[in-house]
Every structure is written in structure tokens, then in C-alpha cells.
């Protein structure tokens, strides 16, 4: 048997909460998108050795701090990203490439052929 639920009236606080969450979600996605773009620019500049790395780093750290202040990302995440990039900039190291995987090469070994027994 199917049970029918009575229509529940939505409270005004529930409707307001829904409106707020939609606003926050749209703001958070735009902030995160901006952060990703800034980080990609900075990493590309580090990899290619462009001179404007410090300006890009300043811009990126500012964006990280603003996102952390708004609560879009955690403050420790922002701090960790800044620290790692600052270390890379100070060291002057280029982006480390992942080690290449060794491909397994099969060795072809000639199998001895089975000897045929002579027929009697």
C-alpha cells in the first residue's frame, strides 16, 4: 500500500536558508574559479621562468587570503599553498616533472620445439 504524505508547509526560515545557500554557492564557485586561474598562471610562469613571478605570487596570495577570510577555503589550506609556492620561488626550482614510468619489455625466448617420436 502506498502511503500518502500530507503536504507540509515550508517555513519562512527554511525558504530564507535556501536563498542564502544559493547565494553562497554562486559566490564560492566564482572565488574558487578565480583561485584556480591565478594558481595556473603562477605555476606556468614558474615553469617557463617568466620575470613577473613575484607579481603573480603577490596577486595569488592576496586572493588566497581573501578566500580564507570569507570562509571559502580553510585558512590552513591557504597558508600551506602560500608556503609551498614561496619555497619554490625562493629556491628558483622549476616545476618538478613526474618520473617516467618504465615500460616492461618482454624478452622473446625461443622455446625448444617438442621432438616428434618416430612412428613404429
Steps between C-alpha positions, in 0.01 A plus 500: 500500500623844417490749778422856415677776683317808603629816335741671738505876499848639454608735772629846420834416665540199271436711192746764618764234571457367145539848350813561706657169402445575130670840540793349688543219250520739206747724682716206608518353151611831351765547769631145457509542123704819537740324738555214256566742215751701706679183610525370143649832385755495782602138441536563127720802570712294740540225245594731214716730713312826436622809688156600633484207743512722810212716378293190422589354841385819675171492310446132576575533872261793523227295335573208735475723807172651385353155433611380843353809664163440331510135605510363147816304581657414834770734628749213533449406134579858399806506724627168368463606135680829566782324682558241229498754219725737693750218551494421129548867408783552751680187384464601140414139423293424199195284529609144561382261236369163603744215441430309186365151543714222374324293245539130533671347201429136443799295411431255226652169585496227240333194642648170397266314273365173621673208340275281298522134578554288194207279408551128532 
